[in-house]
Amino acid sequence: MKFRVMLQVYSKMQCCFVVLMQYSKELRSILRYAGKSFDDPDFLGSVIRKNAHVLEKEIKNLCQGRTRPLNHELIYVRLKKQLLEWKEKGYKSSGTIEWSKKILREYERHLKSGWACELLGKAKKTAGSTNDFRSLIEERRSIRHWEDREVTNDQFTLLVDAARQAPCSCNRQSWHFILVKDKELKSKIGRTAPGGDPFFSRAPLLIVVLIDFRSYRLPEEKYVIYQDAAAAIQNMLLMAKSVGLGACWASYTSDSGLIIREGIVRDVLNIPDHFKIAGIVAVGRPAESVCPIPRRDIDDLVSLNKYRTALQSNSGKK
């Protein structure tokens, strides 16, 4: 019995050691930034947006009579302090900072009057073509061969604009996009991933997607980082298709083992330590046609209430 208990304890200690080693990089980053002032406007802006988002939700909870005691007051104090620090440091204002100030003002109105309003109103519904959007989704394909033509500034601006409209955890908006056009740089990046070169080299444009992970709770939100990036990348792919470009999303991420020599990429692109590489999108004007790929039936993908409980919809959709 004692031996069995000792074996269980040893096994748990071993697991803890593995987890500690796995997250050592994140832990070092947390300790590095813990308790320090926000000397980076990107970092401070991400935290401000997150707290404004949470405070907005808390005010809406107040409207409906449900909130955790004092939680909204603590968030209010933090947000007010962070906005003051933003101003004192002379950081440039932006639409998201002004939005955060508006949230703060709405809450201050609540403190004075006890009244909480529905913030910012409801977005107006616009009549769009569902069929057109569905076709865009169904016809998008990964393109791996491109014409020898540059992606214009207007085109990649559209892609990045689409990416920044994506949903993200707590409105952090922690993305950063490095546009790589230099052929030598593309080749160096390609040589750090299996099958990356000449695939990356022949793409007119690589978009390296980064996520600033400092405002995420690690290790609990380790994968939320990549969810936020994935939403932005999907928007980018759909926009590329809509403007006549072809794109391919490369599985090229930190923590995955898919980058053989990540340090080289960080060095050549001058990527700070507090960013994760969350993906690369290769973009250009298509030089190939890709046949439609059959999709699994919807009935095979969906269960009702419990796994593998059939919907019995007989939809037959593919």
Buried (B, 14 or more C-beta within 10 A) or exposed (E): EEEEEEEEEEEEEEEEEEEEEEBEBBEEBBEEBEEEEBEBBBBBBBBBBBBBBBBBBBBBBBBEEEBEEEEBBBBBEBBBEBBEBBEEEEBEEEEBBEBBBBBBEBBEBBEEEEEBBEBEEEEEEEEEEEEEEEEBEEEBBEBBBBEEEEBEEEBBEBBBEBBBEBEBBBBBBBBBBBBBEEEEBBBBBBBBBEEBBEBBBBBBBBBBBBBBBBBBEBBEBBEBBBBBBBBBBBBBBBBBBBBEBBBBBBEBBBBEEBBEEBEBBBEBBEBEEBBBBBBBBBBBBBBEEBEEEEEEEEBEEEEEEEEEEEEEEEEEEE
